[in-house]
Amino acid sequence: MTTQNAPASMYRTTEGLGLWEHRGKVAAVGIGHSPTARRWDGKPETTMGANSILALRKAIADAGVSPDQIDGLVIDPVTTTGAYWPEGKPIPMDVVNAYNTTGDPLDGIAKLSAEWLLKNMPELENVKFTMYGTGCMSHAIVVAAQAVGDGLAHTCLVLKSWHNLEGRYYQGGANAEDAIDGTSAISRLWGTPASYGTALQFAEYCRKYGKSHDMMAPFMANSRRNGLMFPEGYWAQHRPEQLTPEDYLAARWIAKPASLFDNDIPIMVSAAYLFTTAERAKDMKQKPVYILNHASSRGRPRGITPTLDEVEAETGKTGRMLYEGAGITANDLSFENMYDGFTLFHQFHIEGLGYRGMKFGDALDFYQTDISIEGPNPVLPSGGNIGSGRSRFWMHTDCIQQLQGRAGARQVTGVKPETAVSGGPMPLGGNFTVWSASPD
Protein backbone atom coordinates (compact mmCIF):
# COMPACT_ATOMS: atom_id res chain seq x y z
CA MET A 1 0.00 0.00 0.00
CA THR A 2 1.24 3.48 -0.89
CA THR A 3 0.09 6.21 1.46
CA GLN A 4 0.45 9.82 0.40
CA ASN A 5 1.10 12.94 2.44
CA ALA A 6 -1.94 15.17 2.77
CA PRO A 7 -2.21 17.69 -0.09
CA ALA A 8 -2.19 21.42 0.55
CA SER A 9 -5.90 21.58 -0.28
CA MET A 10 -6.74 19.89 3.04
CA TYR A 11 -5.45 22.80 5.13
CA ARG A 12 -7.06 26.14 5.93
CA THR A 13 -4.15 28.57 5.87
CA THR A 14 -5.59 31.97 4.99
CA GLU A 15 -8.10 34.43 6.34
CA GLY A 16 -11.33 35.19 4.51
CA LEU A 17 -12.45 31.59 3.97
CA GLY A 18 -15.60 32.02 6.05
CA LEU A 19 -17.19 29.24 8.06
CA TRP A 20 -15.59 25.82 7.67
CA GLU A 21 -17.83 23.91 5.30
CA HIS A 22 -17.92 20.92 7.67
CA ARG A 23 -18.49 22.89 10.87
CA GLY A 24 -20.10 20.60 13.46
CA LYS A 25 -20.35 17.69 11.02
CA VAL A 26 -17.24 15.83 12.22
CA ALA A 27 -16.91 14.43 15.75
CA ALA A 28 -14.23 12.88 17.95
CA VAL A 29 -15.53 9.99 20.03
CA GLY A 30 -12.93 7.40 21.11
CA ILE A 31 -9.55 7.91 22.78
CA GLY A 32 -6.71 5.42 23.29
CA HIS A 33 -3.31 5.83 24.97
CA SER A 34 -0.39 3.47 25.43
CA PRO A 35 1.65 3.46 28.64
CA THR A 36 4.57 5.89 28.71
CA ALA A 37 8.26 5.09 29.07
CA ARG A 38 11.39 7.22 29.20
CA ARG A 39 13.12 4.99 26.63
CA TRP A 40 12.55 1.76 24.73
CA ASP A 41 13.71 -1.29 26.71
CA GLY A 42 14.43 -3.38 23.61
CA LYS A 43 11.47 -5.76 23.95
CA PRO A 44 9.04 -6.55 21.09
CA GLU A 45 5.99 -5.79 23.22
CA THR A 46 7.20 -2.28 24.03
CA THR A 47 8.23 -1.02 20.61
CA MET A 48 6.70 2.11 19.23
CA GLY A 49 4.74 -0.12 16.82
CA ALA A 50 3.36 -2.17 19.70
CA ASN A 51 2.35 1.01 21.50
CA SER A 52 0.59 2.16 18.34
CA ILE A 53 -1.46 -1.01 18.03
CA LEU A 54 -2.44 -0.79 21.69
CA ALA A 55 -3.53 2.85 21.39
CA LEU A 56 -5.55 2.18 18.25
CA ARG A 57 -7.36 -0.79 19.77
CA LYS A 58 -8.14 1.21 22.91
CA ALA A 59 -9.61 4.04 20.82
CA ILE A 60 -11.80 1.57 18.93
CA ALA A 61 -13.05 0.00 22.16
CA ASP A 62 -13.56 3.40 23.78
CA ALA A 63 -15.80 4.49 20.90
CA GLY A 64 -17.75 1.24 21.14
CA VAL A 65 -17.46 0.36 17.46
CA SER A 66 -16.41 -2.87 15.80
CA PRO A 67 -13.16 -2.74 13.80
CA ASP A 68 -14.94 -3.64 10.58
CA GLN A 69 -16.79 -0.31 10.74
CA ILE A 70 -13.54 1.63 10.35
CA ASP A 71 -12.67 2.72 6.83
CA GLY A 72 -9.96 5.36 7.37
CA LEU A 73 -6.53 5.74 8.99
CA VAL A 74 -4.53 8.97 9.29
CA ILE A 75 -1.15 8.87 11.03
CA ASP A 76 1.99 10.89 11.48
CA PRO A 77 4.74 8.55 10.22
CA VAL A 78 7.45 10.64 11.88
CA THR A 79 7.87 9.00 15.26
CA THR A 80 10.37 11.33 16.95
CA THR A 81 11.93 14.75 16.59
CA GLY A 82 15.53 13.69 16.84
CA ALA A 83 16.54 10.07 17.39
CA TYR A 84 17.75 8.07 14.40
CA TRP A 85 18.95 4.49 14.10
CA PRO A 86 22.77 4.82 14.08
CA GLU A 87 24.51 3.63 10.93
CA GLY A 88 26.14 0.25 11.48
CA LYS A 89 24.13 -0.58 14.60
CA PRO A 90 22.68 -4.11 14.32
CA ILE A 91 18.93 -4.26 13.83
CA PRO A 92 17.24 -6.59 16.36
CA MET A 93 15.73 -9.07 13.94
CA ASP A 94 14.02 -10.98 16.75
CA VAL A 95 11.98 -7.83 17.40
CA VAL A 96 11.41 -7.20 13.69
CA ASN A 97 10.20 -10.75 13.09
CA ALA A 98 7.82 -10.66 16.04
CA TYR A 99 5.51 -8.72 13.73
CA ASN A 100 4.38 -8.88 10.11
CA THR A 101 7.04 -6.94 8.27
CA THR A 102 7.16 -4.49 5.41
CA GLY A 103 10.18 -3.92 3.18
CA ASP A 104 11.88 -1.82 5.88
CA PRO A 105 13.07 -3.70 8.98
CA LEU A 106 12.96 -0.50 11.06
CA ASP A 107 9.25 -0.05 10.33
CA GLY A 108 7.49 -0.29 13.68
CA ILE A 109 10.71 0.34 15.61
CA ALA A 110 12.19 3.65 14.47
CA LYS A 111 9.54 4.68 11.96
CA LEU A 112 5.94 3.80 11.21
CA SER A 113 3.88 3.27 8.08
CA ALA A 114 0.20 2.73 7.51
CA GLU A 115 1.16 -0.46 5.71
CA TRP A 116 2.87 -1.85 8.84
CA LEU A 117 -0.12 -1.04 11.02
CA LEU A 118 -2.63 -2.66 8.67
CA LYS A 119 -0.45 -5.77 8.33
CA ASN A 120 -0.40 -6.13 12.09
CA MET A 121 -4.03 -5.21 12.70
CA PRO A 122 -5.93 -7.58 10.39
CA GLU A 123 -9.17 -6.57 12.08
CA LEU A 124 -8.96 -3.28 10.12
CA GLU A 125 -9.88 -5.17 6.97
CA ASN A 126 -12.20 -2.47 5.65
CA VAL A 127 -9.78 0.45 5.79
CA LYS A 128 -9.66 1.87 2.27
CA PHE A 129 -8.41 5.41 2.96
CA THR A 130 -4.98 6.09 4.45
CA MET A 131 -3.07 9.37 4.59
CA TYR A 132 -0.10 10.94 6.37
CA GLY A 133 -0.36 14.13 8.39
CA THR A 134 3.36 14.58 8.91
CA GLY A 135 4.67 16.59 11.83
CA CYS A 136 2.66 15.88 14.97
CA MET A 137 -0.80 14.92 16.22
CA SER A 138 -2.04 18.46 15.56
CA HIS A 139 -1.23 17.87 11.89
CA ALA A 140 -2.87 14.45 11.70
CA ILE A 141 -6.03 15.76 13.40
CA VAL A 142 -6.75 18.47 10.85
CA VAL A 143 -6.12 16.02 7.99
CA ALA A 144 -8.49 13.46 9.50
CA ALA A 145 -11.16 16.07 10.22
CA GLN A 146 -11.04 17.31 6.65
CA ALA A 147 -11.01 13.76 5.28
CA VAL A 148 -14.15 12.79 7.20
CA GLY A 149 -15.83 16.05 6.27
CA ASP A 150 -14.99 15.54 2.60
CA GLY A 151 -16.38 12.00 2.66
CA LEU A 152 -13.04 10.27 2.07
CA ALA A 153 -13.76 8.16 5.17
CA HIS A 154 -16.71 7.98 7.53
CA THR A 155 -15.03 6.36 10.57
CA CYS A 156 -11.37 7.25 10.77
CA LEU A 157 -8.59 6.45 13.25
CA VAL A 158 -6.00 9.13 13.97
CA LEU A 159 -2.61 8.17 15.41
CA LYS A 160 0.60 9.76 16.64
CA SER A 161 3.46 7.71 18.13
CA TRP A 162 6.85 8.54 19.58
CA HIS A 163 9.97 6.51 20.13
CA ASN A 164 12.94 7.49 22.27
CA LEU A 165 15.93 5.24 21.61
CA GLU A 166 19.13 5.02 23.60
CA GLY A 167 21.80 7.68 23.09
CA ARG A 168 21.56 11.43 22.91
CA TYR A 169 18.37 12.79 21.48
CA TYR A 170 19.76 14.41 18.34
CA GLN A 171 22.13 11.70 17.17
CA GLY A 172 21.59 11.55 13.43
CA GLY A 173 21.84 13.63 10.27
CA ALA A 174 23.83 16.86 10.46
CA ASN A 175 23.85 16.70 14.26
CA ALA A 176 26.02 13.58 14.16
CA GLU A 177 28.79 15.34 12.24
CA ASP A 178 31.87 17.01 13.75
CA ALA A 179 30.83 20.35 12.24
CA ILE A 180 27.64 21.87 10.83
CA ASP A 181 27.71 23.94 7.65
CA GLY A 182 25.94 27.12 6.63
CA THR A 183 23.25 28.88 8.65
CA SER A 184 22.67 25.67 10.61
CA ALA A 185 25.98 26.39 12.35
CA ILE A 186 24.10 29.25 14.01
CA SER A 187 20.56 27.92 14.19
CA ARG A 188 21.44 24.44 15.52
CA LEU A 189 23.97 25.25 18.22
CA TRP A 190 21.82 23.38 20.77
CA GLY A 191 20.51 20.67 18.45
CA THR A 192 17.25 22.38 17.51
CA PRO A 193 16.62 25.92 16.27
CA ALA A 194 13.35 26.08 18.20
CA SER A 195 15.00 26.11 21.62
CA TYR A 196 17.37 28.97 21.06
CA GLY A 197 14.92 30.80 18.76
CA THR A 198 12.23 30.71 21.41
CA ALA A 199 14.73 31.99 23.97
CA LEU A 200 15.57 34.94 21.70
CA GLN A 201 11.89 35.74 21.16
CA PHE A 202 11.17 35.52 24.87
CA ALA A 203 14.12 37.76 25.73
CA GLU A 204 12.79 40.37 23.30
CA TYR A 205 9.29 39.89 24.75
CA CYS A 206 10.57 40.63 28.26
CA ARG A 207 12.49 43.69 27.04
CA LYS A 208 9.56 45.04 25.05
CA TYR A 209 6.92 44.57 27.74
CA GLY A 210 9.00 44.90 30.90
CA LYS A 211 8.50 41.27 32.05
CA SER A 212 10.84 38.64 33.49
CA HIS A 213 11.50 34.92 33.25
CA ASP A 214 10.52 34.52 36.93
CA MET A 215 6.93 35.42 36.02
CA MET A 216 6.61 32.02 34.30
CA ALA A 217 6.76 30.18 37.66
CA PRO A 218 2.98 30.03 38.34
CA PHE A 219 2.36 28.66 34.85
CA MET A 220 4.99 25.97 35.34
CA ALA A 221 3.62 24.88 38.72
CA ASN A 222 0.07 24.83 37.35
CA SER A 223 1.11 22.75 34.33
CA ARG A 224 2.84 20.11 36.43
CA ARG A 225 -0.11 20.00 38.84
CA ASN A 226 -2.50 19.37 35.95
CA GLY A 227 -0.15 16.82 34.42
CA LEU A 228 0.00 14.85 37.64
CA MET A 229 -3.78 14.46 37.33
CA PHE A 230 -3.37 13.00 33.82
CA PRO A 231 -3.03 9.26 34.56
CA GLU A 232 -1.70 8.43 31.09
CA GLY A 233 1.15 10.96 31.37
CA TYR A 234 4.82 10.29 32.03
CA TRP A 235 5.16 12.32 35.21
CA ALA A 236 1.97 10.84 36.70
CA GLN A 237 3.05 7.27 35.87
CA HIS A 238 6.73 7.40 36.75
CA ARG A 239 7.73 10.51 38.69
CA PRO A 240 4.77 11.99 40.58
CA GLU A 241 6.73 15.04 41.71
CA GLN A 242 5.15 18.48 41.92
CA LEU A 243 7.32 21.18 40.35
CA THR A 244 7.42 24.12 42.74
CA PRO A 245 8.09 27.72 41.75
CA GLU A 246 11.33 27.46 43.73
CA ASP A 247 12.41 24.41 41.69
CA TYR A 248 11.74 26.30 38.49
CA LEU A 249 13.57 29.44 39.52
CA ALA A 250 16.63 27.45 40.63
CA ALA A 251 16.96 25.43 37.39
CA ARG A 252 20.10 25.76 35.27
CA TRP A 253 20.00 27.67 32.00
CA ILE A 254 19.88 25.77 28.72
CA ALA A 255 19.70 28.75 26.34
CA LYS A 256 19.18 31.75 28.60
CA PRO A 257 16.46 32.84 29.28
CA ALA A 258 15.27 29.24 28.70
CA SER A 259 16.03 26.96 31.64
CA LEU A 260 15.98 23.18 32.04
CA PHE A 261 12.28 23.08 32.92
CA ASP A 262 11.32 25.25 29.95
CA ASN A 263 11.89 22.18 27.76
CA ASP A 264 9.70 19.08 27.79
CA ILE A 265 11.10 15.62 28.49
CA PRO A 266 11.34 13.12 25.56
CA ILE A 267 9.39 9.90 26.10
CA MET A 268 7.94 6.88 24.29
CA VAL A 269 4.16 6.91 23.96
CA SER A 270 1.30 6.60 21.46
CA ALA A 271 -2.21 8.04 21.28
CA ALA A 272 -5.13 7.47 18.96
CA TYR A 273 -8.56 9.02 18.38
CA LEU A 274 -11.61 7.89 16.47
CA PHE A 275 -13.24 10.51 14.26
CA THR A 276 -16.56 10.00 12.53
CA THR A 277 -19.49 11.89 11.10
CA ALA A 278 -21.79 13.70 13.50
CA GLU A 279 -24.64 11.41 12.44
CA ARG A 280 -22.73 8.18 13.14
CA ALA A 281 -21.34 9.56 16.40
CA LYS A 282 -24.84 9.66 17.92
CA ASP A 283 -24.88 5.86 18.13
CA MET A 284 -21.42 5.41 19.65
CA LYS A 285 -20.42 4.74 23.23
CA GLN A 286 -19.00 8.13 24.20
CA LYS A 287 -20.44 11.61 23.95
CA PRO A 288 -19.42 13.20 20.62
CA VAL A 289 -17.13 16.21 20.65
CA TYR A 290 -17.68 18.26 17.52
CA ILE A 291 -15.02 19.98 15.45
CA LEU A 292 -16.05 23.51 14.57
CA ASN A 293 -12.95 24.46 12.59
CA HIS A 294 -9.29 23.83 11.97
CA ALA A 295 -6.59 26.22 10.83
CA SER A 296 -2.92 25.98 9.94
CA SER A 297 -0.10 28.47 10.27
CA ARG A 298 2.36 28.52 7.39
CA GLY A 299 4.21 31.75 8.20
CA ARG A 300 7.84 32.03 7.14
CA PRO A 301 10.38 34.21 8.94
CA ARG A 302 12.56 36.59 6.99
CA GLY A 303 15.69 35.37 8.78
CA ILE A 304 17.00 32.16 10.33
CA THR A 305 14.62 32.44 13.26
CA PRO A 306 11.33 34.32 13.66
CA THR A 307 11.39 37.70 15.33
CA LEU A 308 8.94 38.60 18.09
CA ASP A 309 7.06 40.85 15.66
CA GLU A 310 6.69 37.95 13.20
CA VAL A 311 5.51 35.61 15.96
CA GLU A 312 2.89 38.05 17.18
CA ALA A 313 1.65 38.76 13.67
CA GLU A 314 1.28 35.04 12.93
CA THR A 315 -0.40 34.04 16.19
CA GLY A 316 -2.84 36.91 15.79
CA LYS A 317 -3.66 35.69 12.29
CA THR A 318 -4.11 32.12 13.56
CA GLY A 319 -6.58 33.30 16.19
CA ARG A 320 -8.60 35.21 13.59
CA MET A 321 -8.67 32.19 11.24
CA LEU A 322 -9.87 29.90 14.03
CA TYR A 323 -12.68 32.18 15.11
CA GLU A 324 -13.76 33.01 11.56
CA GLY A 325 -14.05 29.37 10.49
CA ALA A 326 -15.74 28.29 13.72
CA GLY A 327 -18.17 31.20 13.83
CA ILE A 328 -17.19 32.11 17.39
CA THR A 329 -15.23 34.80 19.23
CA ALA A 330 -12.57 34.67 21.92
CA ASN A 331 -15.33 35.18 24.49
CA ASP A 332 -16.77 31.78 23.59
CA LEU A 333 -13.67 29.83 24.71
CA SER A 334 -14.15 27.90 27.95
CA PHE A 335 -10.44 27.04 28.15
CA GLU A 336 -7.35 26.69 25.99
CA ASN A 337 -4.88 23.86 25.41
CA MET A 338 -2.25 25.40 23.16
CA TYR A 339 1.17 23.82 22.72
CA ASP A 340 3.85 24.28 25.35
CA GLY A 341 6.79 22.02 24.46
CA PHE A 342 8.96 25.08 24.90
CA THR A 343 7.05 26.84 27.65
CA LEU A 344 8.33 30.27 26.70
CA PHE A 345 6.07 30.46 23.65
CA HIS A 346 2.82 29.31 25.23
CA GLN A 347 1.93 32.92 25.96
CA PHE A 348 2.48 33.82 22.29
CA HIS A 349 -0.27 31.36 21.38
CA ILE A 350 -2.81 32.55 23.95
CA GLU A 351 -2.13 36.24 23.35
CA GLY A 352 -2.73 35.65 19.65
CA LEU A 353 -6.04 34.04 20.59
CA GLY A 354 -6.98 37.03 22.72
CA TYR A 355 -7.82 34.51 25.44
CA ARG A 356 -9.79 36.21 28.22
CA GLY A 357 -9.31 39.54 26.49
CA MET A 358 -5.52 39.39 26.43
CA LYS A 359 -3.45 41.74 24.36
CA PHE A 360 0.16 41.13 23.38
CA GLY A 361 2.32 41.47 26.48
CA ASP A 362 -0.46 40.54 28.95
CA ALA A 363 0.07 36.80 29.48
CA LEU A 364 2.77 36.82 32.15
CA ASP A 365 0.67 39.12 34.31
CA PHE A 366 -2.29 36.82 33.61
CA TYR A 367 -0.23 33.88 34.93
CA GLN A 368 -0.13 35.60 38.32
CA THR A 369 -3.93 35.28 38.62
CA ASP A 370 -5.99 32.13 39.21
CA ILE A 371 -5.26 29.97 36.15
CA SER A 372 -6.22 26.69 37.83
CA ILE A 373 -8.90 24.28 36.68
CA GLU A 374 -11.02 25.45 39.60
CA GLY A 375 -10.81 29.10 38.61
CA PRO A 376 -12.55 31.26 35.98
CA ASN A 377 -9.50 31.41 33.66
CA PRO A 378 -8.12 27.87 33.24
CA VAL A 379 -4.82 27.71 31.36
CA LEU A 380 -3.61 24.43 29.85
CA PRO A 381 -5.79 22.07 31.93
CA SER A 382 -4.08 19.12 30.25
CA GLY A 383 -0.75 20.09 31.80
CA GLY A 384 0.59 19.90 28.28
CA ASN A 385 3.97 18.48 27.39
CA ILE A 386 5.55 20.11 30.42
CA GLY A 387 3.09 18.31 32.68
CA SER A 388 3.04 14.91 30.96
CA GLY A 389 6.05 14.56 28.62
CA ARG A 390 6.79 15.24 24.96
CA SER A 391 3.93 13.86 22.91
CA ARG A 392 2.19 16.92 21.44
CA PHE A 393 -1.16 15.24 21.99
CA TRP A 394 -2.11 15.66 25.67
CA MET A 395 -3.75 18.97 24.75
CA HIS A 396 -6.11 17.35 22.25
CA THR A 397 -7.00 14.43 24.50
CA ASP A 398 -7.83 16.84 27.29
CA CYS A 399 -10.08 18.98 25.11
CA ILE A 400 -12.06 15.92 24.09
CA GLN A 401 -12.26 14.53 27.62
CA GLN A 402 -13.17 17.88 29.19
CA LEU A 403 -16.05 18.37 26.78
CA GLN A 404 -17.18 14.77 27.33
CA GLY A 405 -17.10 15.36 31.08
CA ARG A 406 -14.58 12.59 31.74
CA ALA A 407 -11.32 14.38 32.48
CA GLY A 408 -11.32 12.94 35.98
CA ALA A 409 -9.41 14.81 38.66
CA ARG A 410 -8.45 17.60 36.27
CA GLN A 411 -12.01 18.26 35.09
CA VAL A 412 -12.47 22.01 34.72
CA THR A 413 -14.93 23.25 37.33
CA GLY A 414 -14.44 27.04 37.35
CA VAL A 415 -16.26 27.35 34.03
CA LYS A 416 -18.65 25.13 32.10
CA PRO A 417 -16.62 23.26 29.45
CA GLU A 418 -18.35 24.04 26.17
CA THR A 419 -15.80 25.25 23.61
CA ALA A 420 -12.02 24.85 23.54
CA VAL A 421 -9.02 25.19 21.28
CA SER A 422 -5.84 23.13 21.01
CA GLY A 423 -2.88 22.87 18.70
CA GLY A 424 0.68 23.64 17.82
CA PRO A 425 3.51 23.08 17.88
CA MET A 426 5.19 26.32 16.80
CA PRO A 427 3.66 29.79 16.60
CA LEU A 428 4.81 29.72 12.95
CA GLY A 429 4.07 26.34 11.45
CA GLY A 430 1.32 24.84 13.61
CA ASN A 431 -2.08 23.23 13.16
CA PHE A 432 -5.03 24.09 15.41
CA THR A 433 -8.52 22.78 16.15
CA VAL A 434 -11.67 24.25 17.71
CA TRP A 435 -13.68 21.69 19.70
CA SER A 436 -17.27 21.99 20.96
CA ALA A 437 -19.72 20.06 23.12
CA SER A 438 -22.41 21.07 20.63
CA PRO A 439 -22.48 20.95 16.82
CA ASP A 440 -24.11 24.40 16.65
Backbone hydrogen bonds, N-H to C=O, Kabsch-Sander energy under -0.5 kcal/mol:
donor,donor_aa,acceptor,acceptor_aa,energy
3,T,1,M,-0.6
6,A,132,Y,-2.4
10,M,7,P,-1.9
11,Y,8,A,-1.8
13,T,11,Y,-0.8
20,W,325,G,-2.5
23,R,20,W,-2.0
24,G,291,I,-2.3
25,K,22,H,-2.6
26,V,22,H,-0.5
26,V,291,I,-0.5
27,A,276,T,-3.0
28,A,289,V,-3.1
29,V,274,L,-2.6
30,G,274,L,-0.6
32,G,272,A,-2.6
34,S,270,S,-2.4
37,A,268,M,-1.6
40,W,164,N,-1.6
46,T,43,K,-1.4
47,T,44,P,-1.1
49,G,108,G,-2.3
51,N,47,T,-2.4
52,S,48,M,-1.9
53,I,49,G,-2.2
54,L,50,A,-2.2
55,A,51,N,-2.5
56,L,52,S,-2.5
57,R,53,I,-2.4
58,K,54,L,-2.1
59,A,55,A,-2.2
60,I,56,L,-2.1
61,A,57,R,-2.3
62,D,58,K,-2.7
63,A,59,A,-1.9
64,G,60,I,-1.0
65,V,60,I,-1.7
69,Q,66,S,-2.3
70,I,67,P,-1.6
71,D,155,T,-1.8
72,G,155,T,-1.5
73,L,129,F,-2.0
74,V,157,L,-2.8
75,I,131,M,-1.8
76,D,159,L,-1.5
79,T,77,P,-0.7
89,K,86,P,-1.8
93,M,91,I,-1.5
95,V,92,P,-0.9
96,V,92,P,-2.1
97,N,93,M,-2.9
98,A,95,V,-1.1
99,Y,96,V,-1.4
107,D,104,D,-1.8
108,G,111,K,-3.6
109,I,106,L,-2.3
110,A,106,L,-2.5
111,K,106,L,-1.2
112,L,77,P,-1.1
117,L,113,S,-1.8
118,L,114,A,-2.5
119,K,115,E,-2.1
120,N,116,W,-1.5
121,M,117,L,-0.6
124,L,121,M,-2.4
125,E,123,E,-0.8
127,V,124,L,-1.4
128,K,71,D,-1.8
128,K,126,N,-0.5
129,F,71,D,-2.0
130,T,128,K,-0.5
131,M,73,L,-1.7
132,Y,4,Q,-2.3
133,G,75,I,-2.2
134,T,132,Y,-0.7
139,H,136,C,-0.7
140,A,136,C,-2.0
141,I,137,M,-2.7
142,V,138,S,-1.4
143,V,139,H,-1.7
144,A,140,A,-2.6
145,A,141,I,-2.7
146,Q,142,V,-2.1
147,A,143,V,-2.5
148,V,144,A,-2.6
149,G,145,A,-2.3
150,D,146,Q,-2.6
151,G,147,A,-0.5
151,G,148,V,-1.0
152,L,147,A,-2.4
153,A,147,A,-0.8
156,C,275,F,-3.0
157,L,72,G,-2.4
158,V,273,Y,-2.5
159,L,74,V,-2.1
160,K,271,A,-2.1
161,S,76,D,-0.5
162,W,269,V,-2.2
163,H,79,T,-2.8
171,Q,82,G,-0.8
171,Q,169,Y,-1.1
172,G,82,G,-0.6
175,N,172,G,-1.1
176,A,173,G,-1.6
177,E,174,A,-1.4
184,S,181,D,-0.8
185,A,182,G,-1.8
186,I,183,T,-1.6
187,S,183,T,-2.6
188,R,184,S,-2.3
189,L,186,I,-0.9
191,G,188,R,-1.6
195,S,192,T,-0.5
196,Y,192,T,-0.9
197,G,193,P,-2.3
198,T,194,A,-2.7
199,A,195,S,-1.7
200,L,196,Y,-2.2
201,Q,197,G,-2.4
202,F,198,T,-2.7
203,A,199,A,-2.4
204,E,200,L,-2.1
205,Y,201,Q,-2.2
206,C,202,F,-2.7
207,R,203,A,-2.0
208,K,204,E,-3.0
209,Y,205,Y,-2.5
210,G,206,C,-1.3
211,K,206,C,-1.3
215,M,212,S,-1.4
216,M,213,H,-2.1
217,A,214,D,-1.7
220,M,216,M,-2.1
221,A,217,A,-2.4
222,N,218,P,-2.3
223,S,219,F,-2.5
224,R,220,M,-2.2
225,R,221,A,-2.3
226,N,222,N,-2.5
227,G,223,S,-2.6
228,L,224,R,-2.4
229,M,226,N,-1.3
230,F,227,G,-1.9
233,G,230,F,-2.5
234,Y,388,S,-2.6
237,Q,233,G,-1.9
238,H,234,Y,-2.7
239,R,234,Y,-0.7
239,R,235,W,-1.0
241,E,239,R,-3.1
242,Q,240,P,-0.5
244,T,242,Q,-0.7
248,Y,244,T,-2.2
249,L,245,P,-2.5
250,A,246,E,-1.3
251,A,247,D,-0.6
251,A,248,Y,-1.2
254,I,258,A,-3.0
255,A,258,A,-2.1
258,A,255,A,-1.8
259,S,257,P,-0.6
260,L,252,R,-2.2
262,D,259,S,-1.5
263,N,260,L,-1.2
264,D,341,G,-1.6
265,I,385,N,-0.5
267,I,390,R,-0.6
268,M,37,A,-3.4
269,V,162,W,-0.9
271,A,160,K,-2.2
272,A,32,G,-2.7
273,Y,158,V,-2.2
274,L,30,G,-1.9
275,F,156,C,-3.2
275,F,273,Y,-0.5
276,T,27,A,-2.4
277,T,154,H,-1.1
278,A,25,K,-2.2
281,A,277,T,-2.4
282,K,278,A,-0.9
282,K,279,E,-0.7
283,D,280,R,-1.6
284,M,281,A,-1.7
285,K,63,A,-2.7
289,V,28,A,-2.2
290,Y,436,S,-2.4
291,I,26,V,-2.7
292,L,290,Y,-0.6
292,L,434,V,-2.4
293,N,434,V,-1.0
295,A,432,F,-2.2
296,S,12,R,-2.9
297,S,430,G,-3.0
311,V,307,T,-2.3
312,E,308,L,-2.7
313,A,309,D,-2.1
314,E,310,E,-2.2
315,T,311,V,-2.7
316,G,312,E,-1.9
317,K,313,A,-1.7
318,T,314,E,-2.5
319,G,315,T,-2.3
320,R,316,G,-2.0
321,M,317,K,-2.5
322,L,318,T,-2.5
323,Y,319,G,-2.3
324,E,320,R,-2.5
325,G,321,M,-2.3
326,A,322,L,-1.7
327,G,323,Y,-1.6
328,I,323,Y,-1.6
332,D,329,T,-1.8
333,L,330,A,-1.5
334,S,419,T,-3.5
335,F,419,T,-1.0
336,E,378,P,-0.7
337,N,421,V,-2.7
339,Y,423,G,-2.1
343,T,262,D,-1.5
343,T,341,G,-0.6
345,F,342,F,-2.0
346,H,343,T,-1.8
347,Q,343,T,-0.5
349,H,345,F,-1.5
350,I,346,H,-2.0
351,E,347,Q,-2.3
352,G,348,F,-1.9
353,L,349,H,-1.5
354,G,350,I,-0.8
354,G,351,E,-0.6
355,Y,350,I,-2.1
357,G,354,G,-2.0
358,M,355,Y,-1.4
362,D,359,K,-2.1
366,F,362,D,-2.0
367,Y,363,A,-2.2
368,Q,365,D,-1.2
369,T,366,F,-1.9
371,I,369,T,-1.1
375,G,372,S,-1.0
377,N,370,D,-0.7
379,V,371,I,-2.1
380,L,336,E,-1.1
383,G,380,L,-2.0
387,G,383,G,-2.3
388,S,384,G,-1.4
389,G,385,N,-2.2
390,R,265,I,-2.8
391,S,389,G,-0.8
397,T,393,F,-2.2
398,D,394,W,-2.6
399,C,395,M,-1.8
400,I,396,H,-2.2
401,Q,397,T,-2.9
402,Q,398,D,-3.3
403,L,399,C,-2.0
404,Q,400,I,-1.4
405,G,401,Q,-0.9
405,G,402,Q,-0.7
406,R,401,Q,-2.6
410,R,407,A,-1.4
411,Q,408,G,-1.9
413,T,373,I,-2.4
414,G,373,I,-2.0
418,E,416,K,-0.8
420,A,435,W,-2.2
421,V,335,F,-0.8
422,S,433,T,-2.0
423,G,337,N,-1.1
424,G,431,N,-1.9
429,G,427,P,-0.6
431,N,424,G,-2.4
432,F,295,A,-3.0
433,T,422,S,-2.7
434,V,293,N,-2.6
435,W,420,A,-2.8
435,W,433,T,-0.5
436,S,290,Y,-2.3
437,A,418,E,-2.5
